Amino acid sequence: MGYDTVAKTDPESVIDEEWGGMWFLKDELDAQELGISVLELEPDGKGMEHDETGSGQEEIYYVVEGAIDVDLTDADETVTLETDQAIRLDAEETRQIHNRGDERAKVVLVGAPL
């Protein structure tokens, strides 16, 4: 078959429901070269600080709803993204996503190559 489909909630969330949810869709879609996840963060929620130096994977974050801050630790900078805005990050850039707003944020995260 030349395609696969998935619902966001087919895999279990990897973060506590209290903070929102994060669903890794790569395996469900049988993706070989591309990672894709959906992250929903409640106000004051944050993702894990990390970089992708080991994997060499660049990432793109696209905000579907709400707003997020992407703290760029190495650059000592914060980039604020609102609905329909995106950022591309080099593998070496240390980053952490925060929802410092008053409403739930929904973000699609894409990374490649795997």
C-alpha positions in Angstrom: 0.0 0.0 0.0 1.3 3.5 -0.9 0.0 5.3 2.1 -0.8 5.1 5.8 -3.3 7.0 8.0 -3.4 7.7 11.7 -5.5 9.6 14.2 -3.6 11.8 16.7 -4.8 9.6 19.6 -3.9 6.2 18.1 -0.7 6.1 20.0 -0.7 6.9 23.7 0.5 10.3 24.8 4.0 10.4 26.2 3.3 13.3 28.6 0.9 13.6 31.5 -2.6 14.7 30.5 -2.4 17.4 33.2 0.0 19.3 30.9 -1.7 18.5 27.6 -0.5 15.6 25.5 2.2 14.6 23.0 1.7 12.0 20.4 4.5 10.5 18.3 3.0 9.5 14.9 6.1 8.3 13.1 5.8 4.6 14.0 2.0 4.6 13.5 2.6 6.0 10.0 5.5 3.7 9.3 7.6 6.7 8.4 11.2 5.9 7.5 12.8 9.3 6.9 10.5 11.8 8.8 9.4 12.2 12.4 6.1 13.9 13.1 4.4 14.6 16.4 1.5 16.6 17.8 2.1 18.5 21.1 -0.6 20.1 23.1 0.4 22.2 26.1 -1.8 23.7 28.8 -0.8 27.1 30.1 2.5 27.0 32.0 3.3 23.7 30.3 6.7 23.1 28.7 8.5 20.5 26.7 11.8 18.9 27.4 14.9 21.0 26.8 17.0 19.2 24.2 19.0 19.3 21.0 19.3 16.8 18.2 23.1 16.9 17.8 23.3 13.1 18.2 20.7 12.4 15.5 21.6 15.3 13.1 17.9 15.9 12.8 16.6 19.4 12.0 13.1 20.2 13.3 10.2 22.4 12.3 7.6 23.5 14.8 4.3 24.8 13.4 1.7 26.4 15.7 -1.8 25.2 14.9 -3.6 26.9 17.9 -2.5 29.3 20.6 1.1 30.6 21.1 4.3 29.2 22.3 7.8 30.5 23.3 10.8 28.6 22.0 13.6 29.2 24.4 16.9 28.9 22.5 19.3 28.2 25.3 22.6 28.5 23.4 21.6 31.8 21.8 20.1 33.1 25.0 17.0 34.1 23.0 13.3 33.4 23.0 11.2 33.2 19.8 7.5 33.7 20.3 5.3 31.9 17.7 1.5 32.4 17.3 -1.1 30.5 15.3 0.1 29.7 11.7 3.7 30.6 12.4 6.7 28.2 12.3 10.3 27.9 13.2 13.1 25.7 11.7 15.8 24.6 14.1 19.3 23.3 13.4 20.1 20.0 15.0 22.7 21.6 17.3 20.4 24.3 18.7 19.3 23.6 22.3 15.6 24.4 22.6 12.6 24.2 24.9 9.0 24.9 24.2 6.9 26.8 26.8 3.3 27.8 26.8 3.3 31.0 28.7 -0.1 32.0 27.4 -3.6 31.7 28.9 -4.9 29.0 26.6 -3.9 25.6 25.4 -1.4 25.5 22.5 -1.3 22.9 19.7 1.9 22.4 17.8 2.9 20.1 15.0 6.6 19.0 15.2 8.4 17.6 12.2 12.0 16.3 12.1 14.2 14.8 9.5 16.3 12.9 8.6 15.8 10.1 11.0 
